[in-house]
Amino acid sequence: MTTEHVTQVNLIENGPVVVVGTIDLHHPDGTVERRERRSSFCRCGKSASMPLCDGSHKN
């Protein structure tokens, strides 16, 4: 029996895109960041830590 690992992408209403699972995040400068478990990505453009969400959409 094999164990399947599925990465989920969840769109939160009026909030971020939440990715649950391991991903490689490729930045514009060419660096690659391995992110594990849960990552929240900004959709509003207000985050001070782009591309990650810092909760600024709540303000």
C-alpha positions as CSV (number, residue, x, y, z in Angstrom):
1,M,0.0,0.0,0.0
2,T,1.3,3.5,-0.9
3,T,0.6,6.7,1.0
4,E,-0.4,9.5,-1.3
5,H,0.6,13.0,-0.3
6,V,-1.8,15.6,-1.7
7,T,-1.1,19.4,-1.5
8,Q,-4.3,21.3,-0.9
9,V,-4.9,24.9,-2.2
10,N,-7.7,26.7,-0.4
11,L,-9.2,30.1,-1.3
12,I,-10.4,31.9,1.8
13,E,-13.2,34.3,1.2
14,N,-11.9,37.9,1.6
15,G,-8.6,36.4,2.7
16,P,-5.4,34.6,1.5
17,V,-4.8,31.5,-0.6
18,V,-3.8,28.8,1.9
19,V,-1.6,26.0,0.7
20,V,-1.5,22.9,3.0
21,G,1.4,20.6,2.1
22,T,5.0,20.8,1.0
23,I,5.8,23.2,-1.8
24,D,8.9,24.8,-3.4
25,L,8.4,28.6,-3.7
26,H,10.4,30.1,-6.5
27,H,11.1,33.8,-5.9
28,P,11.8,36.3,-8.7
29,D,15.5,36.6,-7.8
30,G,15.9,32.8,-8.5
31,T,16.0,31.6,-4.9
32,V,13.9,28.6,-4.0
33,E,12.3,28.3,-0.6
34,R,11.0,24.9,0.7
35,R,7.8,25.5,2.6
36,E,6.2,22.7,4.6
37,R,2.9,22.2,6.3
38,R,0.9,25.4,5.7
39,S,1.6,28.6,3.8
40,S,-0.8,31.6,3.3
41,F,-0.3,33.8,0.3
42,C,-1.6,37.4,0.1
43,R,-4.3,38.3,-2.4
44,C,-5.0,41.8,-1.3
45,G,-1.6,43.4,-1.9
46,K,-1.4,44.9,1.6
47,S,1.1,42.4,3.1
48,A,4.4,43.7,4.3
49,S,5.9,40.2,3.8
50,M,4.8,39.6,0.2
51,P,4.1,37.1,-1.2
52,L,3.1,35.7,2.2
53,C,0.0,36.9,4.0
54,D,0.5,38.9,7.3
55,G,-3.1,39.5,8.0
56,S,-3.2,43.0,6.7
57,H,-6.5,42.3,4.8
58,K,-8.3,42.4,8.1
59,N,-7.5,46.1,8.6
